[in-house]
Amino acid sequence: MRIDFHSFVILALAVTMTSGATYQRSSQLAGQSFLDAFEFQAISDPTHGRVTYVNESTAKADKLVSVANNKLTLRADYTTKLSSSGPGRKSFRIMSNSQYETHVAIFDIAHMPQGCGTWPAILGADWPNGGEIDIVEGVNDQAPNTCSLHTSSNCTMPSSRSMSGIVSGTNCDAYANGNAGCGVHINDDKSYGPQFNSNGGGWYAIEKRSTYIKMFFWERTSSSVPSDIKSPGSSINTSHWGTPAAYFPDTYCDLSTHFGAQNIIINLTFCGDWAGSVYSESGCPSTCVDYVDNNPSAFKNAYFEFNSLNIYE
């Protein structure tokens, strides 16, 4: 078969954009080592939620963080009724001590926060210089999970690309479309919220390179989980992971200039810019702030439980 030079270049670029690579493990985190690799951020919520992010000593004193059986649990307060004129519900926001450029991160998650008014997230960020990559994010128990990018201007995504997820937006510019970013809904309702939890959780993974960003999700009970996801070793090869749940190529976006080295951030807020604005559409009772203030027991299941986090570079 004859292939002219122009066709060969196009083919080579396509392979470069979609194929995986081999990486070496730089961090193997579980339980206390997971916690030690992060710091608590007792800051004002940048998404204007009904939340008070606490420092580590307060989190320990109030039992919002715990390590047991080599698992890390991070939760919100679920015992205190709040005054409407007082601070928001106590919760966590932790940020990795290290930053990561080209890398793969595998999150083995047993449980994620659930409940009306909740807005949990796992993301990579160095805003505004290094962009934001949302790996796990959703609100008010509304499945499925949404993966998205938030960038400076001049970054868009193709409306059609090789992934199993469903496009929810193509303009990644954080200053357009109410900072919705360029999102992808994972094509699996067990990827988020109560359905994720009742199925025993699962694995999320991100592969970040200068030419593409891929995100993967596998249910806990899936028969197609790669062996190096179930049992991460000293190295991994992403080429056999199959079609990503979300794929962000550099077709119309120079990823190398829109994204730099990023910290991993894990947080849980309430209401705010997203969960609050769509609360009435979510089938939840009362108003978001009133519900969060007056129903502490509703947040007993508002917690992350991590089995492990493995990072490869």
N, C-alpha and C positions, 0 to 999 in steps of 0.2 A: 504494500500500500504506500502510495506517494504522499508525503506530508511536506508542504512547503514551509519555509523558515518562519513566516508570519504565524501559521497555525501552530507550529512547534512552540513558539514563544508564549502564545496564549495558553496552550496546554501546560507548559512549565509553570506559568504563573498560577494557574488554577490548582495544580498539585501543591505548590508552595503555600498557597493560602489555606488549603483544607487538610493537609496531612499533619500528623502528630509529630512528636519528637520524644527523645529520651532525656530524662532529668535525674539528678542525684538528690537524695534527701538531705535537707539542711536542718530541719526541725521535726522532732517526733514528740508531740505534746499530748499529755493526758493527765487528768486530775490536777495535782499540785503544780506540775511543770507547765500545764496549760495556763493556770492562773498566774504563775510567776512570769510568764512571757508577755503579760499584758499589764496595763495600769488603768486604774479607775479615773474617769473624767467627771469631776463634780462641777459641771458647767451648765450654763443656761441652755436649754434645748434649742438648737438652731431651727427646729421645725415647729416651735411654739406650742408644744404639747402641755397637757395637764400633768406635769411630771416634775419630780425633783431628783436629779441625778446625784447620787451620794458618793462619798469617798470610800476607800477600802475599809477603813476602821469602822465606819458607820454600817457598811454593808455586812461586815462580820458580826457586829454587835446586834444588828436587827435580823440576822440570819437570812440575808438576801443572797449570800454566796456560801457555798459549801462544797466540800470535796469528800466523797465517799466511794469506796470500791473503785478507785481510780477514775471516777467520773466527776466532771465539773458541772455544778448547777448554779444558775444565775436566775434570780426571780425578783418580782416586784412585791411590795408590801401587800398583804391581803387580810390584815386585821384592823386597820385604822380607818375610821370614818373621818372624812376631811371636812374642814370648814370651807365654805364657799369663798371666804376672804383670805384664806391661808394658802400655804404652798401646795404644790401638786403631789400626787402619789409617789412615794419613794420607789426608785428603780435604779437600774444599772446602765452605764455606758462605759465599755472598756475598749482600750486601743492598744494594739501590739507595740511592743518596744522597738521592734525592727520594721524596716520598710522593705518592700519587695518590688522588683522590676519584672524581668522575665521570670515567670514561676508557675508552678501548679500548686494549688492548695486543695486538700481533701478534708471535708468536714463530715465526720460521722456523728449524726445528730439523733438522739433517742427521743427527744421531745422538744417542741417549740411552743412559745407563748400562745395562748388562745383566750378568747373572750371578747365581748363587745367593747369597743373603744380601744383595743390593743393595736399597736403598730410596731411589731418587731422587725429587726433588720440585721443582716450580716453583709458588710460591704467593704470594699477597698476604697480608700480616699486619701487625697492630699489636696483638699479644696482650698483655693480655686486653681492652684498651679498644676496639680496632677490629676484633675478630674475625679469622678466618682463612678464606681462600678458596684451596682446592687446585685448581690448574689441571691440572697433571700430577703423578700420584702412583701408585705401584705397588710391588710387592715380588716378589723371587725369580722374575723373568721371567714372572709370571702376567698375561697379557693378559685383558681389555682395560684401558685406563686408567680410573682412578676420579677424577671431579671431585666435590668436596664442600665444604660449609660447616661451620665450627665456630664456635659463638657462646656467649653467655651464655644464661640460661634464657628460656623463652617465645618460642621461634622454631621453627616446624615448617613443613613443605612439604606441599602437596597430593600425594596418592598418584598422581593422574593429572593430567598437564599436557602442554602442547604442546612436545614435544622428541622426538628420535630415540633418546635413551639410555634405560636401564632403571633404575628406582628401586631403590636398595639400602638406603635408610633415609630416614625422614621427620623424625626429631627431630634438630635441629641443635645442641642443647645439648651442649657439650663435657663436661659433668659427668654425662651420662647415656650408657648403653650403651657404656661403655669408651671414650668419646671417638671413636666411629665417625663422628659427625656425620651430616648428611643427604647421602647420597652418590648419585651417578648413574654407572652403568657405561656408557661409550661403546659403542655397538652396532657395534663394528669392532675385530677382534683386531689389526689393523695399526696401532692407536692407541698401542701400548705394546711395549717390550722388543725382542727379536730380530726379530719380524715387522715392527715399525716401522722398524728399522734396515735390514733386508734390502730394504725397499721404498723406500729413499732418504729416509726420514723424512717430514716433512710440516709443516703449519702448525697451531698452536694460537692461538686468539684468545679474549679475554675482553672483554665489554662490561659495565661496572659502573655502575649507576645507582641512585638512591634507591628506585626502584619495582621493579627487577628486576636480576638478574645472569644473563647468558647466557655460555655457553662453546661454542666451535665447534672442530671438527677437520676437516681435509681431508688425505687421503693425498697424497703427492707425485705420484702417477700419476693422480689423480682428474681427470675431465674437467669437473667442476663447481666448480672453485676460482674464486672471484670474481676479477675482474681487479685490484681494489685490494688483494687479499691477495697475489697473485703479484707484483705490481709496485706496492708502496705509494707513494702520492703525498702531496701536501701536505694533502689532505683525504680523508675516506672517508664513505660512507653505508652504514650497516649494514642498512638496510631491504631490500636485495636479497641478503642473505647466506643466506636460506632458513631452514629450521627448525634451531634450535640443537641441538647434541648434548646439552647440559644446560641446563635452564631453572629458575631459582629466583625465583619471583614473591613479592610482598609480601602475598599473600592472607592468610596466617596469621602473618606475621612482619614487624614494622616494621624494614625493612632500614636505614632512616635512623638508627635508634638502636642497632642491633646492629653496624653497620659504619661505620667512619670512614675517614679517609685512611690508606692502607696503603703500606708498602714492598714491593717485589718481592724475594723470597728464592729463591735457587737453591742446592740442596744435594744431597749424596749421603752417606747414612749406611749402616751395615751392621747387620743383626740388629735389636736394639732392640725397642721395644714392639709393632711390627707385624710386620716381616720375621722377627724372631726367634720370635714367638708362633705363626706359621703355617708356619714353616720345614719341619716334618716332614710337612706336608700338601702341599708343593709339589713333591715328587719330587726333592728335592735330597739330596745325600749327607751322611753324618756328622751332626754337630750344627752349628748356624749359626756359633757362635763358633769352634769347632774348624776348620771349613772356611775361615772368613775368616782365621784366624791362620796356617794352614799351607799355603795354596794361592795364593800371590801372583799367579802367572801366570794364574789364573782370572779376574783382574780387568783384564786387558789391554784389554778392551772396555768397561770401566766408566768411560765418559766422555760428557760432553755436547759436541756441536759445534754452535755456533749460527752460522747465516748472518747473521741480523739480528734486531733487536728494534725495532719501531716503535710509538711511544706517541702517542695522540691524546687531546685533552681538549676 
